[in-house]
Amino acid sequence: MLLRRCHWLTVLLGLWVWLSGLSVAAAHQSSVVYTDVQLSGRAVEVTFQLASADLYEAVSLPQSRPLTREEALTNRERIAAYVGQRVQVKNHDVLCPPELQSFELADKSDGFAVVQTLRYQCPRSLESTVLTYNLFFDLDPRHQGLAHIRAFDRESEHVFRDSSRTLQFDHPLTVLDNVRDYLALGIEHIFTGYDHLAFLLGLLIIAAALATSGKETQSTPQRLLPSVGLRYVVRIVTAFTLAHSVTLIVSALGWVSLPSRLVESAIAASIAYVALENIVRPAPTHRFLLTFAFGLIHGFGFASVLREIGLPSQGLLWSLLAFNLGVELGQLLVVTLAFPVLHLLALRGNRQPLRGRPLETLLVLVLLSLCALLLCRFGLPWPNVCVVVIGGPLALLWLVPRWGYARCVRVGCSAVMLLFALLWLVERASGRSVFGGALG
């Protein structure tokens, strides 16, 4: 009888141990993330399929409480930032910032999965690219990342493990590829550089005023002097081009180097000076020499971009010249779009009603729309672009006939520019951001 009881106790104990083992195994089942990696051009696009049970740390939840669908949708940016910090892409040792492209939820038998796509945009075309995968290894050393990779028309599979976290892709570029890259970089730098745009606009404000003459009264119409304004524009653009081309090349090649804080502070000071001179001197003299001197400073600012991303070993000189040409093309495009708008605003100074020149108004709208599209194309937020680039000039179209170009644009806009330039100067000289870096 005793033996029979012992036998049943042994069977029950064995069954309990077996069931306990199953529950422990289920509780410690290694996590798996499925990824789709696509490399092309200057970007790496990675689609992640993440189990909801693995995202408790990303949204600061206890491991024992499951993530709900509502919490996942509410914390989409937080989850994207969590993944972007742990999965990084570098090209030529330069970090490529991730941007959330899509976010959705997918049903699973044991809950749901978060499916999100991050786009890592690199400054240069992909040539020597390293993808580093550090998801969940600190939470689960047995974690695996199963990756399907499409790189330059080739497909492959890879498994990321705790002992194997990096994957390198090599794709040789030609001299023509590098020239195309740096030409695009030069154009982008003009349209994404608030300070360079402000400096150019500060110079063009006076050029538009010089293209008209006569008092701003209803009885005395203004007389067009386009040749004066155009000559002024050609002179200042030439001075700026010659100057920054010299310092861009010598700085990019490492022949002359200045501290970044000094250069950026001097650029802000140059904008402040031009804006202040616009206010106090309606027809400033020696702008050619002034623009040349300030152009030397801006050239060091342009070169700082090249120092951050580097220059290619193959076709170095051609790439440098292409970047400089891109800067010039972007600058000429800004002048082509902005100067006609400012010139038409100057013509409004004769206090003609807004409905008096519908074709001019239509031309202004077209030019402003093109400018807004270009700025949005280079990654600037479209609400800000619409308010500043379209809303501001349209307000001036209504104000200038009543208050005059000199008061509204030459003084008013220059005063706003002066304020921003002084804030930039404080930021750059002190090394601290004002308003959380919202000033650019």
C-alpha positions, 0 to 999 in steps of 0.5 A, spaced: 500 500 500 505 504 501 509 503 495 502 504 491 502 511 494 509 513 493 508 511 486 502 516 485 506 521 489 512 520 484 507 521 478 504 527 481 510 530 482 513 529 475 507 531 472 507 538 476 515 539 474 513 538 467 507 543 467 512 548 471 517 547 465 512 548 460 510 555 463 517 557 465 519 556 457 513 559 455 514 565 460 522 565 457 520 564 450 525 568 446 523 574 442 523 575 435 523 581 430 521 580 423 525 586 419 525 588 411 531 592 409 531 596 403 537 600 401 537 604 395 540 611 393 541 615 399 536 611 404 535 605 408 528 603 409 527 598 415 520 595 416 519 592 423 514 587 425 514 588 433 510 583 438 506 587 443 509 583 448 516 586 447 514 593 447 513 594 455 520 598 456 518 602 450 512 605 453 515 605 460 510 599 462 511 593 467 512 587 464 507 584 467 501 588 464 500 587 456 500 593 451 493 595 449 492 597 442 490 604 444 497 605 448 501 603 442 497 608 437 498 613 442 505 612 443 507 611 436 512 616 436 515 614 442 516 607 439 519 609 433 524 613 437 525 607 441 527 603 435 531 608 432 535 609 438 537 601 438 537 600 430 542 605 427 545 606 420 551 609 418 554 611 411 561 613 411 561 613 419 556 619 418 550 617 422 543 617 418 537 620 422 531 615 422 524 618 420 517 614 421 514 613 415 508 608 417 505 605 423 500 600 423 497 594 427 497 587 425 493 582 428 496 575 431 494 569 435 497 571 441 495 579 441 497 584 436 504 586 432 506 593 431 508 594 424 512 600 422 517 603 417 523 607 419 527 611 413 534 612 414 536 618 410 543 619 409 547 625 406 551 621 401 549 615 396 550 609 400 557 606 399 560 604 405 554 602 410 553 599 417 547 597 420 547 596 427 542 592 431 541 593 438 533 591 439 531 587 446 538 584 447 538 587 454 532 584 455 533 578 452 540 575 450 536 570 446 533 575 442 533 574 434 532 579 429 530 576 422 532 580 416 530 580 409 535 584 405 534 588 398 540 591 397 542 594 390 538 589 386 540 583 390 536 579 396 539 575 402 537 573 409 540 575 415 539 573 423 541 578 428 543 575 434 547 578 441 553 576 438 552 578 431 549 585 431 552 589 425 551 588 418 555 592 413 554 593 405 559 595 400 557 599 394 562 602 390 560 609 387 563 612 381 566 619 380 559 621 377 555 618 382 559 623 387 559 629 383 551 628 383 551 627 390 555 633 392 551 638 387 544 636 390 548 637 397 549 644 395 542 646 393 539 643 399 544 647 404 541 653 401 534 651 402 535 648 409 540 654 411 535 659 414 541 664 416 544 664 408 537 665 406 536 671 411 542 674 409 540 673 401 533 676 403 536 682 407 540 684 400 535 683 396 530 688 400 534 694 398 535 691 391 528 691 390 527 698 393 533 701 388 529 698 382 523 704 383 524 711 384 519 717 386 515 718 392 510 713 395 504 717 394 497 716 390 498 722 386 505 721 384 506 714 381 513 710 381 517 710 375 520 703 374 528 702 374 529 695 373 536 696 370 538 699 377 535 693 381 538 688 376 545 691 376 545 691 384 543 684 384 548 682 379 554 685 383 552 683 390 551 675 388 557 676 384 561 678 390 558 673 395 559 668 390 567 669 389 568 670 396 564 664 399 567 660 393 574 662 396 573 660 403 569 654 402 575 651 398 581 652 402 577 650 408 574 644 405 581 642 403 584 643 410 588 649 408 585 654 413 580 652 419 576 656 424 572 654 430 565 652 428 562 657 434 566 663 431 564 662 424 556 661 426 556 667 430 560 671 425 554 669 420 549 671 425 552 678 426 553 679 418 545 678 418 544 683 424 548 688 420 545 688 414 538 688 417 540 694 421 543 698 415 537 696 411 533 700 417 537 706 418 540 707 411 535 707 405 541 707 400 547 703 403 553 704 399 559 699 398 555 693 399 559 690 394 565 690 399 561 688 405 558 682 401 564 680 399 567 680 406 561 677 409 561 672 403 568 670 406 565 668 413 559 664 410 564 660 405 567 657 412 559 655 414 558 652 407 565 648 408 562 646 415 557 641 412 563 638 408 567 637 414 561 633 417 559 628 411 566 628 409 569 628 401 570 622 397 577 619 396 575 618 388 573 625 385 575 629 391 576 635 387 570 634 382 565 633 388 568 639 391 566 643 385 560 640 384 558 642 391 560 649 390 556 649 384 550 647 387 550 652 392 550 657 386 544 654 383 540 654 389 542 661 391 540 663 383 534 660 384 532 664 391 534 670 387 530 668 381 524 667 386 524 672 391 527 678 387 520 679 383 516 678 389 520 684 392 520 688 386 512 687 385 511 689 393 516 695 391 511 697 386 505 697 390 508 703 394 504 707 390 498 706 394 494 702 388 489 698 390 490 690 390 485 689 385 488 694 380 494 689 378 491 682 378 496 679 373 502 682 378 498 678 384 497 672 380 505 672 379 506 673 386 502 667 388 505 663 383 512 665 385 511 664 392 508 657 391 514 654 387 518 657 393 514 653 398 514 647 394 522 647 394 522 648 401 517 643 403 521 638 398 528 639 402 524 637 409 522 643 412 515 643 415 510 645 411 505 649 416 511 653 417 513 654 410 506 656 408 505 661 414 512 664 413 513 664 405 506 665 403 502 668 408 507 673 410 508 676 403 500 676 402 499 680 408 505 685 405 501 685 398 495 688 403 499 692 407 504 695 402 499 700 398 497 703 405 503 704 408 509 703 403 514 699 401 519 702 406 515 702 412 513 695 411 518 691 408 525 695 408 524 697 415 519 692 418 521 686 415 529 688 416 527 689 424 524 682 424 530 679 421 534 683 426 531 680 431 532 673 429 539 674 427 540 677 434 537 671 437 541 666 433 548 670 435 546 669 442 545 662 441 551 661 437 556 665 442 553 662 448 552 655 445 545 654 448 539 654 444 533 659 445 526 656 445 528 649 444 532 650 438 526 652 434 529 658 431 533 653 426 
